């Protein structure tokens, strides 16, 4: 089973943001029937009917590994590759969102659906095939502008054993940082805080701890039952 993309506090925050902007979100709804009435689409949820101009089905993607599997390559939620994009056959390379590659600096392989992976990993594969010492070890990053909010995510925010919050979830800008067992950042989500993402990206790439400036006002979200306490100064 795939893990969630973002930590639960962030998902809840995004949900409430959309609701504040008038978006109706129905979780756990089961679609029983969809039909065209001649003018609009009608959706029957069992508990009521809704009409819409357009329906968008966001059901995720499945990596196309059939050719790789038929060639005898190792696959598991993607084509397994090393940091140089070599598959289990050293003479065959793969790149892009179909690959499951090692996480930067640590951890098991993971497939990341990102245009950054699709474009930059291909360059690594090409250099490696040409005999160069090439390595894809970029920290995953993506961004999204929703309403008047800029959201940026770095690394694997859902992989931390505890989270630190810099700022106030009720404020205009904040950053949630995921830490591993050694208090090194493994990922972060920032709302209107692009500078924090830049600082954390440099720290993660260098295997360093969270920059002290970010810790001065940090709250630990992992103490007690939702209790917030000040992080280390």
N, C-alpha and C positions, 0 to 999 in steps of 0.2 A: 504494500500500500504506500502511495506517495504521501510524504509529509505535507503539511500546509506550507504555503509560501511565506506567510508573515505570522508573527506571534499573535496570540489571542487578543491582547490589549489593542494592538493596531487594527486588527480586523473589526473589532467592536467600534473603535473610533471612526473608521471609514464608513461603517454601516450607519452610525448615527449622523455623520456628516451628510450623507446622501438623504437621509430622512428629513434633516433640517432644511434641505433644499427642495423638499416636496416629492422626492422619489419614494414610491410605495414599494417596499421590499417584503415579499412573502416567502419565508423560509420553510422548507419541508413540504411545500405544496406539491401535489401530484396531479399532473395533467392527464385527464381522462379522455379528452377529445379535442381536436383542432379541426375547424372547418371554415370554408369561405362562404359568406352569406351574400355574395354578389357585390358588396361594397367594402367590407372589412373582414378581418380574420376574427373568428370567435373561438375563445379558449374556455373549455369547461374544466374547472378545477374540482368538481364534485360539490364543493361548498359554495359555488357561485360561478357565474359566467362573466367573462371580460372580453372586450373587443380591442383590437389593435390594428394599426396600419402596417406594422412590420414586426416580424418575430425573428429574433437572433438566437440561434442555438449555440451556446457555449458549453460544449461537452468535453473539451480537452482534446489531446492528440495522442496517438499511439505511434511510436517510432517505427519506421519502415525498415525492419531488420531481416526481411525474408531472404534477400540476396546474400547478405553476409552469413546468415545461418546456413544457407544452402552451400556456401563455400567452405563451411566448417569453422567459421570464426566464432569466438566466444561472444555471446550476447546476453545481456540481462538489463531490461529496460533501456536498451540502446546497444550500440556496438562498443564493446569494451576496448579502450585504447589507453596507452600510457601518456606521459607528458609530452612526448614527441609525436603523438597521434599514430603510433604503431598499434596495430591490432594484435591479436594472439598469433598471427602469422607475421613475422618480421618483415616480409616482403610486401605486405599490404597495409596501406594507411587509410584512415578515415577521419573526417572532420565535420564540424557543424553540429546542429542541434540533435542529430541522430546519435551522437556519441555519448558514452558515459565515461567521463575522464576523472582523474584524481582531483580532489579539492585542493586549492592552493595551500601548500605547506604541510598538509596533513590529511588524515581521514580517508574514507573509502571513495570509490568512484561515484559520481553523481551526474545525471543528465540535466543540463540547464537549457531551457528554451529562451534564447536571447540572441538578438541580432549581433551583439558583440562577439559571442561564441561563433556564430555562423561565419562572420567575416574574418576575424583575427585568427581563429584556429586553422583556417584554410591556409593562411600564410605560413604558419608553423609547419603544417604538413608538407607544403611545397619545399620549404627550406630543408626539412629533414630528409625528404626523398632525394634532394640534390647533394646530400652528404654533409650538410651543415649541422652544427650543434644547436638545435632549436628546441625550445621548450615553451609550452603553453601553460602559464601559471598565473594568469590574470585573476584578480579578485572579481567575482561576478558583480555587476552593477546594472540597475535599470531605474528609470524615472517615469513619472506619470503626472500630468497636469489635470486635476479634477476640480471643476468650478474655479475658485480663486486660490487653490491650494496646490503647491508643488510637493510631490512625494518622491523621495529617492530611497532606494534600498541597496545595501552593499553586503556582499558576502552571503552568509546563510543565517539570517536573523532568527530563524526558527530552531537553530541547532545549539543555542546557548543553554547552559545549565542554570543560569540566572540572568536577570535583566537589570540594567540601570537606566533610569529615566533622567535625562537632562532637560529641564524645563517643566512646563505644566501642561498636562493633556487638555486642559480647558483653555489654554492660551493659544496665541497665533502661531507659535513656533516651538518645536520640541524635537528631541532625538531619543530613540530607544536603542540601547546597545546590548547585544547578547555577548556574554562572557563564557569562556570554557572553565575547566576545573582549575586552571592556573591563572585565572583572571585576565587572560588575553582575549581581545575582541575577536569574535567569529562572524559577526554581522551587525548591521544597524539599519534602522529606518529613521529617516529625518523628514519632518514636515516644515517646509519653508526654512530649512537649515542646511543649505548646500555646502557651507563652509565646514560644518562638522563632518560631512561625508568625505570631503577632501582630506581632512586631518586623519580620520579613521582609516581611510584607504592607504595612506602612507604608512601608518602604524601597522596595519595588517600585513602589508607587503614586506615590511621589515621584521615581522615577528615580534613587535613591541607591544607593550601594555597600552591602555587607553591614555591619551595625552592628559597630563595633570590638569590643564585648564578646563577640560570637559568634566572632570570629577568634582570640582569644587562645589557645584550645586546639584550633584547627582543624587537621585533617590534610588534605593535598592527596592525593587519590586518583588523580591523573592524571600523576604523575611516575614515569618508568621503567615497568617491567613490574610494576604492582601495588604499587610501593614507596610507603610512607607517609612524608611529611615534614611538618614543622610549617608551618602557614600563616603569613601575615604577622601580626605582633603589632599 
